[in-house]
């Protein structure tokens, strides 16, 4: 039983280490928002770099909950953030800060 628990703990650690990799997670976002988070998507969505940390985190949360639709494309963002946790959002945010 102890062995099983230890094993479980290791797997859990592995998963959270992966989840916290903002650079990897951001690759998906870069397609639309730009490698440096500086792209104005479709000529209307502000570059992620141009808004504040608090705004980015809040908007990610709102999109994932289906509560935000600022440019008529909130549904796309909801799909993009599907399966990501608040922990992931923080990791992505920390990565954007380094760009
Ligand atoms: C298929 C293109 C696409 C991908 C991929 C994508 N986004 Fe978006 N993003 C959009 C669009 C379109 C909007 C505007 C949605 C709306 O109408 O509110 C947006 C809006 C945002 C906003 C709010 C910007 C603002 O100023 O209102 C944030 C923050 C954001 N995206 C973060 C992310 C993150 C983080 C990822 C990766 C996990 C990601 N996006 C992936 C297209 C994309």
Boltz pocket constraint, residues with backbone or C-beta under 6 A from the ligand:
constraints:
  - pocket:
      binder: B
      contacts: [[A, 25], [A, 26], [A, 28], [A, 29], [A, 30], [A, 31], [A, 32], [A, 33], [A, 41], [A, 45], [A, 46], [A, 47], [A, 48], [A, 51], [A, 55], [A, 56], [A, 57], [A, 59], [A, 60], [A, 68], [A, 69], [A, 70], [A, 71], [A, 72], [A, 73], [A, 74], [A, 76], [A, 77], [A, 80], [A, 81], [A, 92]]
      max_distance: 6.0
